[in-house]
Amino acid sequence: MEFREMAARATEIRARYAEMETARHGRSWTDEEIALGFMGDVGDLMKLIQAKNGVRAIDDVDHKLAHELADCLWSVMTLAHAYQIDLERAFLSTMDEIEQHLNGSTST
């Protein structure tokens, strides 16, 4: 699956969540609430990373780690869509900037 297809799928899933939130609570989550949810997901990710490194005991850690990484990616894609960021272009541009910085750092 191409990146743009993944982003479109993330947007579809967010729309379904918005429908569910509206049905249950009378409104969908705000962008800020989505970002707060992402922060919670990052906390869960950190617990799984600790488990992967032997600091915590969590069953089926590989599966849960993969799930949480994908969940975090979904949040990032959802926030990028909400703020009209072309995430694919921003990622490539950022990698170019980092690469230029690294090239400059290693040549001195």
Biopython code that builds the backbone (N, CA, C, O; Angstrom):
import numpy as np
from Bio.PDB.StructureBuilder import StructureBuilder

atoms = [
    (1, "MET", "N", (0.841, -1.177, 0.000)),
    (1, "MET", "CA", (0.000, 0.000, 0.000)),
    (1, "MET", "C", (0.888, 1.242, 0.000)),
    (1, "MET", "O", (1.844, 1.335, 0.770)),
    (2, "GLU", "N", (0.568, 2.172, -0.853)),
    (2, "GLU", "CA", (1.306, 3.429, -0.961)),
    (2, "GLU", "C", (0.949, 4.359, 0.201)),
    (2, "GLU", "O", (-0.099, 4.209, 0.828)),
    (3, "PHE", "N", (1.829, 5.317, 0.479)),
    (3, "PHE", "CA", (1.620, 6.236, 1.589)),
    (3, "PHE", "C", (0.295, 6.975, 1.460)),
    (3, "PHE", "O", (-0.445, 7.087, 2.437)),
    (4, "ARG", "N", (-0.010, 7.473, 0.290)),
    (4, "ARG", "CA", (-1.262, 8.223, 0.108)),
    (4, "ARG", "C", (-2.482, 7.344, 0.371)),
    (4, "ARG", "O", (-3.491, 7.826, 0.887)),
    (5, "GLU", "N", (-2.400, 6.076, 0.025)),
    (5, "GLU", "CA", (-3.494, 5.151, 0.317)),
    (5, "GLU", "C", (-3.624, 4.932, 1.827)),
    (5, "GLU", "O", (-4.732, 4.841, 2.355)),
    (6, "MET", "N", (-2.489, 4.849, 2.508)),
    (6, "MET", "CA", (-2.509, 4.708, 3.965)),
    (6, "MET", "C", (-3.139, 5.948, 4.604)),
    (6, "MET", "O", (-3.951, 5.830, 5.521)),
    (7, "ALA", "N", (-2.767, 7.127, 4.122)),
    (7, "ALA", "CA", (-3.316, 8.371, 4.656)),
    (7, "ALA", "C", (-4.823, 8.447, 4.411)),
    (7, "ALA", "O", (-5.573, 8.887, 5.282)),
    (8, "ALA", "N", (-5.261, 8.022, 3.236)),
    (8, "ALA", "CA", (-6.693, 8.017, 2.936)),
    (8, "ALA", "C", (-7.429, 7.042, 3.852)),
    (8, "ALA", "O", (-8.527, 7.338, 4.323)),
    (9, "ARG", "N", (-6.835, 5.895, 4.101)),
    (9, "ARG", "CA", (-7.449, 4.916, 5.018)),
    (9, "ARG", "C", (-7.534, 5.488, 6.422)),
    (9, "ARG", "O", (-8.546, 5.311, 7.100)),
    (10, "ALA", "N", (-6.488, 6.172, 6.870)),
    (10, "ALA", "CA", (-6.504, 6.808, 8.193)),
    (10, "ALA", "C", (-7.633, 7.831, 8.278)),
    (10, "ALA", "O", (-8.316, 7.921, 9.297)),
    (11, "THR", "N", (-7.828, 8.598, 7.215)),
    (11, "THR", "CA", (-8.883, 9.607, 7.176)),
    (11, "THR", "C", (-10.263, 8.953, 7.223)),
    (11, "THR", "O", (-11.164, 9.446, 7.901)),
    (12, "GLU", "N", (-10.426, 7.853, 6.508)),
    (12, "GLU", "CA", (-11.698, 7.114, 6.534)),
    (12, "GLU", "C", (-12.010, 6.619, 7.949)),
    (12, "GLU", "O", (-13.137, 6.748, 8.426)),
    (13, "ILE", "N", (-11.013, 6.059, 8.602)),
    (13, "ILE", "CA", (-11.206, 5.539, 9.950)),
    (13, "ILE", "C", (-11.537, 6.679, 10.911)),
    (13, "ILE", "O", (-12.395, 6.523, 11.781)),
    (14, "ARG", "N", (-10.868, 7.822, 10.764)),
    (14, "ARG", "CA", (-11.161, 8.975, 11.625)),
    (14, "ARG", "C", (-12.601, 9.425, 11.444)),
    (14, "ARG", "O", (-13.272, 9.769, 12.417)),
    (15, "ALA", "N", (-13.086, 9.424, 10.196)),
    (15, "ALA", "CA", (-14.471, 9.814, 9.927)),
    (15, "ALA", "C", (-15.442, 8.857, 10.617)),
    (15, "ALA", "O", (-16.474, 9.287, 11.133)),
    (16, "ARG", "N", (-15.122, 7.586, 10.630)),
    (16, "ARG", "CA", (-15.982, 6.604, 11.305)),
    (16, "ARG", "C", (-15.967, 6.819, 12.810)),
    (16, "ARG", "O", (-17.000, 6.706, 13.469)),
    (17, "TYR", "N", (-14.785, 7.132, 13.357)),
    (17, "TYR", "CA", (-14.714, 7.465, 14.779)),
    (17, "TYR", "C", (-15.568, 8.692, 15.084)),
    (17, "TYR", "O", (-16.291, 8.713, 16.080)),
    (18, "ALA", "N", (-15.487, 9.713, 14.232)),
    (18, "ALA", "CA", (-16.263, 10.936, 14.447)),
    (18, "ALA", "C", (-17.758, 10.635, 14.488)),
    (18, "ALA", "O", (-18.484, 11.198, 15.308)),
    (19, "GLU", "N", (-18.218, 9.754, 13.612)),
    (19, "GLU", "CA", (-19.624, 9.355, 13.613)),
    (19, "GLU", "C", (-19.984, 8.667, 14.927)),
    (19, "GLU", "O", (-21.031, 8.951, 15.509)),
    (20, "MET", "N", (-19.131, 7.771, 15.393)),
    (20, "MET", "CA", (-19.376, 7.050, 16.637)),
    (20, "MET", "C", (-19.372, 8.007, 17.833)),
    (20, "MET", "O", (-20.228, 7.919, 18.713)),
    (21, "GLU", "N", (-18.396, 8.921, 17.853)),
    (21, "GLU", "CA", (-18.303, 9.894, 18.945)),
    (21, "GLU", "C", (-19.549, 10.782, 18.996)),
    (21, "GLU", "O", (-20.073, 11.067, 20.073)),
    (22, "THR", "N", (-20.013, 11.212, 17.833)),
    (22, "THR", "CA", (-21.198, 12.055, 17.752)),
    (22, "THR", "C", (-22.427, 11.299, 18.243)),
    (22, "THR", "O", (-23.252, 11.853, 18.971)),
    (23, "ALA", "N", (-22.548, 10.045, 17.848)),
    (23, "ALA", "CA", (-23.686, 9.235, 18.288)),
    (23, "ALA", "C", (-23.656, 9.011, 19.800)),
    (23, "ALA", "O", (-24.700, 9.023, 20.451)),
    (24, "ARG", "N", (-22.478, 8.810, 20.350)),
    (24, "ARG", "CA", (-22.356, 8.518, 21.783)),
    (24, "ARG", "C", (-22.355, 9.761, 22.661)),
    (24, "ARG", "O", (-22.938, 9.763, 23.745)),
    (25, "HIS", "N", (-21.687, 10.838, 22.182)),
    (25, "HIS", "CA", (-21.432, 11.982, 23.047)),
    (25, "HIS", "C", (-21.969, 13.313, 22.511)),
    (25, "HIS", "O", (-21.806, 14.356, 23.145)),
    (26, "GLY", "N", (-22.607, 13.266, 21.347)),
    (26, "GLY", "CA", (-23.181, 14.487, 20.794)),
    (26, "GLY", "C", (-22.211, 15.347, 20.001)),
    (26, "GLY", "O", (-22.603, 16.373, 19.446)),
    (27, "ARG", "N", (-20.960, 14.944, 19.943)),
    (27, "ARG", "CA", (-19.956, 15.675, 19.157)),
    (27, "ARG", "C", (-18.742, 14.770, 18.954)),
    (27, "ARG", "O", (-18.527, 13.803, 19.686)),
    (28, "SER", "N", (-17.968, 15.117, 17.945)),
    (28, "SER", "CA", (-16.728, 14.362, 17.725)),
    (28, "SER", "C", (-15.586, 15.041, 18.469)),
    (28, "SER", "O", (-15.696, 16.192, 18.891)),
    (29, "TRP", "N", (-14.498, 14.314, 18.621)),
    (29, "TRP", "CA", (-13.325, 14.862, 19.293)),
    (29, "TRP", "C", (-12.768, 16.046, 18.514)),
    (29, "TRP", "O", (-12.832, 16.086, 17.285)),
    (30, "THR", "N", (-12.223, 17.004, 19.246)),
    (30, "THR", "CA", (-11.522, 18.121, 18.629)),
    (30, "THR", "C", (-10.114, 17.664, 18.246)),
    (30, "THR", "O", (-9.664, 16.591, 18.650)),
    (31, "ASP", "N", (-9.435, 18.490, 17.467)),
    (31, "ASP", "CA", (-8.047, 18.178, 17.115)),
    (31, "ASP", "C", (-7.179, 18.085, 18.364)),
    (31, "ASP", "O", (-6.275, 17.253, 18.443)),
    (32, "GLU", "N", (-7.461, 18.946, 19.340)),
    (32, "GLU", "CA", (-6.697, 18.917, 20.585)),
    (32, "GLU", "C", (-6.923, 17.608, 21.338)),
    (32, "GLU", "O", (-5.987, 17.055, 21.915)),
    (33, "GLU", "N", (-8.143, 17.117, 21.336)),
    (33, "GLU", "CA", (-8.439, 15.845, 22.007)),
    (33, "GLU", "C", (-7.779, 14.677, 21.282)),
    (33, "GLU", "O", (-7.333, 13.720, 21.915)),
    (34, "ILE", "N", (-7.717, 14.754, 19.974)),
    (34, "ILE", "CA", (-7.004, 13.718, 19.222)),
    (34, "ILE", "C", (-5.531, 13.739, 19.597)),
    (34, "ILE", "O", (-4.922, 12.686, 19.784)),
    (35, "ALA", "N", (-4.953, 14.934, 19.709)),
    (35, "ALA", "CA", (-3.542, 15.055, 20.105)),
    (35, "ALA", "C", (-3.328, 14.519, 21.519)),
    (35, "ALA", "O", (-2.314, 13.874, 21.787)),
    (36, "LEU", "N", (-4.265, 14.777, 22.417)),
    (36, "LEU", "CA", (-4.164, 14.226, 23.772)),
    (36, "LEU", "C", (-4.236, 12.700, 23.754)),
    (36, "LEU", "O", (-3.522, 12.031, 24.501)),
    (37, "GLY", "N", (-5.091, 12.160, 22.908)),
    (37, "GLY", "CA", (-5.159, 10.705, 22.750)),
    (37, "GLY", "C", (-3.837, 10.142, 22.244)),
    (37, "GLY", "O", (-3.393, 9.076, 22.673)),
    (38, "PHE", "N", (-3.221, 10.870, 21.332)),
    (38, "PHE", "CA", (-1.906, 10.483, 20.809)),
    (38, "PHE", "C", (-0.879, 10.441, 21.935)),
    (38, "PHE", "O", (-0.050, 9.533, 21.996)),
    (39, "MET", "N", (-0.939, 11.430, 22.827)),
    (39, "MET", "CA", (-0.006, 11.441, 23.959)),
    (39, "MET", "C", (-0.183, 10.190, 24.812)),
    (39, "MET", "O", (0.799, 9.613, 25.280)),
    (40, "GLY", "N", (-1.421, 9.771, 25.014)),
    (40, "GLY", "CA", (-1.678, 8.535, 25.743)),
    (40, "GLY", "C", (-1.107, 7.334, 25.020)),
    (40, "GLY", "O", (-0.541, 6.436, 25.642)),
    (41, "ASP", "N", (-1.257, 7.320, 23.699)),
    (41, "ASP", "CA", (-0.701, 6.229, 22.891)),
    (41, "ASP", "C", (0.822, 6.181, 22.998)),
    (41, "ASP", "O", (1.408, 5.100, 23.047)),
    (42, "VAL", "N", (1.461, 7.348, 23.034)),
    (42, "VAL", "CA", (2.922, 7.388, 23.177)),
    (42, "VAL", "C", (3.324, 6.821, 24.539)),
    (42, "VAL", "O", (4.332, 6.124, 24.649)),
    (43, "GLY", "N", (2.540, 7.119, 25.575)),
    (43, "GLY", "CA", (2.805, 6.525, 26.886)),
    (43, "GLY", "C", (2.700, 5.008, 26.840)),
    (43, "GLY", "O", (3.540, 4.308, 27.405)),
    (44, "ASP", "N", (1.669, 4.497, 26.169)),
    (44, "ASP", "CA", (1.524, 3.047, 26.009)),
    (44, "ASP", "C", (2.697, 2.469, 25.226)),
    (44, "ASP", "O", (3.201, 1.394, 25.551)),
    (45, "LEU", "N", (3.125, 3.187, 24.197)),
    (45, "LEU", "CA", (4.275, 2.761, 23.399)),
    (45, "LEU", "C", (5.520, 2.642, 24.265)),
    (45, "LEU", "O", (6.282, 1.683, 24.139)),
    (46, "MET", "N", (5.720, 3.603, 25.133)),
    (46, "MET", "CA", (6.906, 3.577, 26.003)),
    (46, "MET", "C", (6.886, 2.371, 26.939)),
    (46, "MET", "O", (7.932, 1.773, 27.189)),
    (47, "LYS", "N", (5.722, 2.007, 27.458)),
    (47, "LYS", "CA", (5.614, 0.818, 28.315)),
    (47, "LYS", "C", (5.982, -0.439, 27.533)),
    (47, "LYS", "O", (6.636, -1.341, 28.057)),
    (48, "LEU", "N", (5.555, -0.486, 26.283)),
    (48, "LEU", "CA", (5.873, -1.648, 25.442)),
    (48, "LEU", "C", (7.360, -1.687, 25.101)),
    (48, "LEU", "O", (7.955, -2.763, 25.039)),
    (49, "ILE", "N", (7.951, -0.537, 24.884)),
    (49, "ILE", "CA", (9.400, -0.489, 24.624)),
    (49, "ILE", "C", (10.158, -0.960, 25.865)),
    (49, "ILE", "O", (11.154, -1.676, 25.757)),
    (50, "GLN", "N", (9.682, -0.555, 27.038)),
    (50, "GLN", "CA", (10.298, -1.045, 28.271)),
    (50, "GLN", "C", (10.174, -2.561, 28.354)),
    (50, "GLN", "O", (11.127, -3.241, 28.735)),
    (51, "ALA", "N", (9.013, -3.091, 28.003)),
    (51, "ALA", "CA", (8.824, -4.548, 28.039)),
    (51, "ALA", "C", (9.746, -5.230, 27.042)),
    (51, "ALA", "O", (10.330, -6.273, 27.336)),
    (52, "LYS", "N", (9.870, -4.649, 25.887)),
    (52, "LYS", "CA", (10.751, -5.224, 24.856)),
    (52, "LYS", "C", (12.198, -5.263, 25.329)),
    (52, "LYS", "O", (12.968, -6.129, 24.916)),
    (53, "ASN", "N", (12.569, -4.314, 26.204)),
    (53, "ASN", "CA", (13.928, -4.251, 26.731)),
    (53, "ASN", "C", (14.060, -4.881, 28.111)),
    (53, "ASN", "O", (15.074, -4.688, 28.782)),
    (54, "GLY", "N", (13.051, -5.631, 28.544)),
    (54, "GLY", "CA", (13.138, -6.404, 29.766)),
    (54, "GLY", "C", (12.837, -5.665, 31.054)),
    (54, "GLY", "O", (13.058, -6.214, 32.134)),
    (55, "VAL", "N", (12.339, -4.438, 30.979)),
    (55, "VAL", "CA", (12.063, -3.647, 32.180)),
    (55, "VAL", "C", (10.647, -3.909, 32.705)),
    (55, "VAL", "O", (10.402, -3.761, 33.903)),
    (56, "ARG", "N", (9.736, -4.284, 31.853)),
    (56, "ARG", "CA", (8.352, -4.614, 32.218)),
    (56, "ARG", "C", (8.017, -5.994, 31.665)),
    (56, "ARG", "O", (8.626, -6.468, 30.706)),
    (57, "ALA", "N", (7.047, -6.613, 32.290)),
    (57, "ALA", "CA", (6.559, -7.912, 31.807)),
    (57, "ALA", "C", (5.199, -7.690, 31.141)),
    (57, "ALA", "O", (4.210, -7.406, 31.816)),
    (58, "ILE", "N", (5.160, -7.818, 29.838)),
    (58, "ILE", "CA", (3.916, -7.687, 29.083)),
    (58, "ILE", "C", (3.852, -8.855, 28.110)),
    (58, "ILE", "O", (4.767, -9.063, 27.313)),
    (59, "ASP", "N", (2.765, -9.613, 28.182)),
    (59, "ASP", "CA", (2.578, -10.751, 27.272)),
    (59, "ASP", "C", (2.383, -10.269, 25.838)),
    (59, "ASP", "O", (1.838, -9.192, 25.600)),
    (60, "ASP", "N", (2.836, -11.081, 24.893)),
    (60, "ASP", "CA", (2.634, -10.830, 23.463)),
    (60, "ASP", "C", (3.138, -9.443, 23.057)),
    (60, "ASP", "O", (2.492, -8.732, 22.287)),
    (61, "VAL", "N", (4.305, -9.074, 23.593)),
    (61, "VAL", "CA", (4.825, -7.715, 23.428)),
    (61, "VAL", "C", (5.072, -7.357, 21.965)),
    (61, "VAL", "O", (4.831, -6.215, 21.573)),
    (62, "ASP", "N", (5.540, -8.287, 21.152)),
    (62, "ASP", "CA", (5.822, -7.954, 19.750)),
    (62, "ASP", "C", (4.556, -7.536, 19.013)),
    (62, "ASP", "O", (4.557, -6.551, 18.274)),
    (63, "HIS", "N", (3.488, -8.279, 19.214)),
    (63, "HIS", "CA", (2.215, -7.941, 18.567)),
    (63, "HIS", "C", (1.697, -6.606, 19.081)),
    (63, "HIS", "O", (1.259, -5.766, 18.296)),
    (64, "LYS", "N", (1.745, -6.407, 20.388)),
    (64, "LYS", "CA", (1.245, -5.163, 20.983)),
    (64, "LYS", "C", (2.095, -3.963, 20.574)),
    (64, "LYS", "O", (1.566, -2.870, 20.372)),
    (65, "LEU", "N", (3.408, -4.159, 20.452)),
    (65, "LEU", "CA", (4.296, -3.079, 20.013)),
    (65, "LEU", "C", (3.978, -2.673, 18.575)),
    (65, "LEU", "O", (3.896, -1.485, 18.263)),
    (66, "ALA", "N", (3.799, -3.660, 17.709)),
    (66, "ALA", "CA", (3.443, -3.369, 16.316)),
    (66, "ALA", "C", (2.116, -2.614, 16.252)),
    (66, "ALA", "O", (1.982, -1.645, 15.504)),
    (67, "HIS", "N", (1.141, -3.062, 17.037)),
    (67, "HIS", "CA", (-0.167, -2.402, 17.065)),
    (67, "HIS", "C", (-0.029, -0.951, 17.528)),
    (67, "HIS", "O", (-0.608, -0.050, 16.921)),
    (68, "GLU", "N", (0.728, -0.725, 18.591)),
    (68, "GLU", "CA", (0.835, 0.628, 19.146)),
    (68, "GLU", "C", (1.594, 1.564, 18.211)),
    (68, "GLU", "O", (1.249, 2.741, 18.103)),
    (69, "LEU", "N", (2.624, 1.055, 17.536)),
    (69, "LEU", "CA", (3.323, 1.869, 16.542)),
    (69, "LEU", "C", (2.369, 2.275, 15.420)),
    (69, "LEU", "O", (2.380, 3.421, 14.971)),
    (70, "ALA", "N", (1.546, 1.328, 14.973)),
    (70, "ALA", "CA", (0.571, 1.631, 13.924)),
    (70, "ALA", "C", (-0.469, 2.622, 14.429)),
    (70, "ALA", "O", (-0.891, 3.510, 13.688)),
    (71, "ASP", "N", (-0.883, 2.477, 15.677)),
    (71, "ASP", "CA", (-1.836, 3.403, 16.272)),
    (71, "ASP", "C", (-1.262, 4.814, 16.336)),
    (71, "ASP", "O", (-1.961, 5.786, 16.051)),
    (72, "CYS", "N", (0.003, 4.925, 16.709)),
    (72, "CYS", "CA", (0.671, 6.239, 16.747)),
    (72, "CYS", "C", (0.767, 6.835, 15.343)),
    (72, "CYS", "O", (0.552, 8.032, 15.158)),
    (73, "LEU", "N", (1.089, 6.005, 14.364)),
    (73, "LEU", "CA", (1.156, 6.480, 12.987)),
    (73, "LEU", "C", (-0.208, 7.001, 12.541)),
    (73, "LEU", "O", (-0.292, 8.033, 11.874)),
    (74, "TRP", "N", (-1.270, 6.294, 12.904)),
    (74, "TRP", "CA", (-2.624, 6.740, 12.570)),
    (74, "TRP", "C", (-2.890, 8.118, 13.171)),
    (74, "TRP", "O", (-3.444, 8.993, 12.504)),
    (75, "SER", "N", (-2.501, 8.310, 14.419)),
    (75, "SER", "CA", (-2.707, 9.612, 15.066)),
    (75, "SER", "C", (-1.950, 10.713, 14.342)),
    (75, "SER", "O", (-2.492, 11.797, 14.127)),
    (76, "VAL", "N", (-0.717, 10.451, 13.966)),
    (76, "VAL", "CA", (0.083, 11.444, 13.254)),
    (76, "VAL", "C", (-0.562, 11.761, 11.905)),
    (76, "VAL", "O", (-0.660, 12.926, 11.521)),
    (77, "MET", "N", (-0.996, 10.739, 11.196)),
    (77, "MET", "CA", (-1.648, 10.957, 9.905)),
    (77, "MET", "C", (-2.948, 11.737, 10.077)),
    (77, "MET", "O", (-3.265, 12.605, 9.263)),
    (78, "THR", "N", (-3.694, 11.433, 11.125)),
    (78, "THR", "CA", (-4.952, 12.119, 11.387)),
    (78, "THR", "C", (-4.712, 13.588, 11.703)),
    (78, "THR", "O", (-5.429, 14.458, 11.206)),
    (79, "LEU", "N", (-3.716, 13.866, 12.521)),
    (79, "LEU", "CA", (-3.395, 15.260, 12.847)),
    (79, "LEU", "C", (-2.869, 16.008, 11.627)),
    (79, "LEU", "O", (-3.201, 17.177, 11.429)),
    (80, "ALA", "N", (-2.053, 15.349, 10.809)),
    (80, "ALA", "CA", (-1.561, 15.988, 9.582)),
    (80, "ALA", "C", (-2.732, 16.364, 8.683)),
    (80, "ALA", "O", (-2.752, 17.457, 8.117)),
    (81, "HIS", "N", (-3.696, 15.479, 8.547)),
    (81, "HIS", "CA", (-4.876, 15.765, 7.733)),
    (81, "HIS", "C", (-5.667, 16.926, 8.323)),
    (81, "HIS", "O", (-6.118, 17.811, 7.595)),
    (82, "ALA", "N", (-5.833, 16.922, 9.640)),
    (82, "ALA", "CA", (-6.599, 17.975, 10.302)),
    (82, "ALA", "C", (-5.976, 19.349, 10.085)),
    (82, "ALA", "O", (-6.686, 20.348, 9.967)),
    (83, "TYR", "N", (-4.658, 19.395, 10.033)),
    (83, "TYR", "CA", (-3.955, 20.674, 9.883)),
    (83, "TYR", "C", (-3.454, 20.908, 8.456)),
    (83, "TYR", "O", (-2.626, 21.786, 8.214)),
    (84, "GLN", "N", (-3.965, 20.113, 7.523)),
    (84, "GLN", "CA", (-3.670, 20.255, 6.095)),
    (84, "GLN", "C", (-2.174, 20.228, 5.802)),
    (84, "GLN", "O", (-1.658, 21.046, 5.041)),
    (85, "ILE", "N", (-1.494, 19.271, 6.425)),
    (85, "ILE", "CA", (-0.073, 19.058, 6.194)),
    (85, "ILE", "C", (0.079, 17.887, 5.229)),
    (85, "ILE", "O", (-0.483, 16.816, 5.457)),
    (86, "ASP", "N", (0.827, 18.086, 4.168)),
    (86, "ASP", "CA", (1.172, 16.990, 3.268)),
    (86, "ASP", "C", (2.303, 16.228, 3.950)),
    (86, "ASP", "O", (3.476, 16.565, 3.793)),
    (87, "LEU", "N", (1.940, 15.210, 4.701)),
    (87, "LEU", "CA", (2.895, 14.503, 5.544)),
    (87, "LEU", "C", (3.974, 13.799, 4.730)),
    (87, "LEU", "O", (5.136, 13.766, 5.135)),
    (88, "GLU", "N", (3.605, 13.250, 3.609)),
    (88, "GLU", "CA", (4.600, 12.589, 2.762)),
    (88, "GLU", "C", (5.654, 13.598, 2.312)),
    (88, "GLU", "O", (6.852, 13.330, 2.404)),
    (89, "ARG", "N", (5.215, 14.738, 1.834)),
    (89, "ARG", "CA", (6.151, 15.769, 1.383)),
    (89, "ARG", "C", (6.978, 16.315, 2.552)),
    (89, "ARG", "O", (8.182, 16.531, 2.421)),
    (90, "ALA", "N", (6.326, 16.533, 3.682)),
    (90, "ALA", "CA", (7.034, 17.044, 4.862)),
    (90, "ALA", "C", (8.080, 16.037, 5.339)),
    (90, "ALA", "O", (9.181, 16.424, 5.730)),
    (91, "PHE", "N", (7.743, 14.760, 5.310)),
    (91, "PHE", "CA", (8.692, 13.725, 5.724)),
    (91, "PHE", "C", (9.913, 13.719, 4.813)),
    (91, "PHE", "O", (11.048, 13.722, 5.288)),
    (92, "LEU", "N", (9.676, 13.710, 3.512)),
    (92, "LEU", "CA", (10.788, 13.675, 2.563)),
    (92, "LEU", "C", (11.665, 14.916, 2.692)),
    (92, "LEU", "O", (12.891, 14.821, 2.656)),
    (93, "SER", "N", (11.037, 16.074, 2.843)),
    (93, "SER", "CA", (11.785, 17.313, 3.014)),
    (93, "SER", "C", (12.609, 17.285, 4.299)),
    (93, "SER", "O", (13.770, 17.696, 4.306)),
    (94, "THR", "N", (12.017, 16.807, 5.368)),
    (94, "THR", "CA", (12.730, 16.726, 6.645)),
    (94, "THR", "C", (13.901, 15.757, 6.559)),
    (94, "THR", "O", (14.976, 16.034, 7.091)),
    (95, "MET", "N", (13.705, 14.635, 5.901)),
    (95, "MET", "CA", (14.809, 13.673, 5.749)),
    (95, "MET", "C", (15.943, 14.283, 4.934)),
    (95, "MET", "O", (17.116, 14.056, 5.232)),
    (96, "ASP", "N", (15.594, 15.069, 3.891)),
    (96, "ASP", "CA", (16.625, 15.761, 3.113)),
    (96, "ASP", "C", (17.400, 16.741, 3.983)),
    (96, "ASP", "O", (18.626, 16.813, 3.898)),
    (97, "GLU", "N", (16.687, 17.501, 4.827)),
    (97, "GLU", "CA", (17.342, 18.454, 5.719)),
    (97, "GLU", "C", (18.270, 17.749, 6.704)),
    (97, "GLU", "O", (19.395, 18.191, 6.937)),
    (98, "ILE", "N", (17.794, 16.660, 7.272)),
    (98, "ILE", "CA", (18.621, 15.908, 8.226)),
    (98, "ILE", "C", (19.848, 15.336, 7.525)),
    (98, "ILE", "O", (20.959, 15.383, 8.053)),
    (99, "GLU", "N", (19.630, 14.798, 6.334)),
    (99, "GLU", "CA", (20.750, 14.234, 5.580)),
    (99, "GLU", "C", (21.792, 15.303, 5.267)),
    (99, "GLU", "O", (22.991, 15.048, 5.385)),
    (100, "GLN", "N", (21.352, 16.494, 4.869)),
    (100, "GLN", "CA", (22.285, 17.592, 4.604)),
    (100, "GLN", "C", (23.046, 17.963, 5.865)),
    (100, "GLN", "O", (24.249, 18.217, 5.813)),
    (101, "HIS", "N", (22.362, 17.996, 6.986)),
    (101, "HIS", "CA", (23.014, 18.301, 8.263)),
    (101, "HIS", "C", (24.060, 17.229, 8.588)),
    (101, "HIS", "O", (25.178, 17.544, 8.997)),
    (102, "LEU", "N", (23.689, 15.975, 8.402)),
    (102, "LEU", "CA", (24.623, 14.885, 8.698)),
    (102, "LEU", "C", (25.826, 14.916, 7.753)),
    (102, "LEU", "O", (26.955, 14.658, 8.171)),
    (103, "ASN", "N", (25.584, 15.227, 6.500)),
    (103, "ASN", "CA", (26.679, 15.333, 5.530)),
    (103, "ASN", "C", (27.622, 16.456, 5.923)),
    (103, "ASN", "O", (28.839, 16.309, 5.805)),
    (104, "GLY", "N", (27.085, 17.571, 6.387)),
    (104, "GLY", "CA", (27.905, 18.671, 6.828)),
    (104, "GLY", "C", (28.659, 18.358, 8.102)),
    (104, "GLY", "O", (29.791, 18.809, 8.278)),
    (105, "SER", "N", (28.047, 17.589, 8.998)),
    (105, "SER", "CA", (28.674, 17.244, 10.276)),
    (105, "SER", "C", (29.809, 16.258, 10.109)),
    (105, "SER", "O", (30.790, 16.308, 10.851)),
    (106, "THR", "N", (29.689, 15.363, 9.145)),
    (106, "THR", "CA", (30.713, 14.335, 8.983)),
    (106, "THR", "C", (31.909, 14.807, 8.157)),
    (106, "THR", "O", (32.975, 14.192, 8.184)),
    (107, "SER", "N", (31.721, 15.897, 7.428)),
    (107, "SER", "CA", (32.830, 16.333, 6.558)),
    (107, "SER", "C", (33.756, 17.327, 7.237)),
    (107, "SER", "O", (34.751, 17.735, 6.637)),
    (108, "THR", "N", (33.460, 17.735, 8.479)),
    (108, "THR", "CA", (34.332, 18.701, 9.158)),
    (108, "THR", "C", (35.186, 18.040, 10.194)),
    (108, "THR", "O", (35.978, 18.708, 10.859)),
]
sb = StructureBuilder()
sb.init_structure("model")
sb.init_model(0)
sb.init_chain("A")
sb.init_seg("    ")
for serial, (resi, resn, name, xyz) in enumerate(atoms, 1):
    if name == "N":
        sb.init_residue(resn, " ", resi, " ")
    sb.init_atom(name, np.array(xyz, "f"), 0.0, 1.0, " ", f" {name:<3s}", serial, name[0])
structure = sb.get_structure()
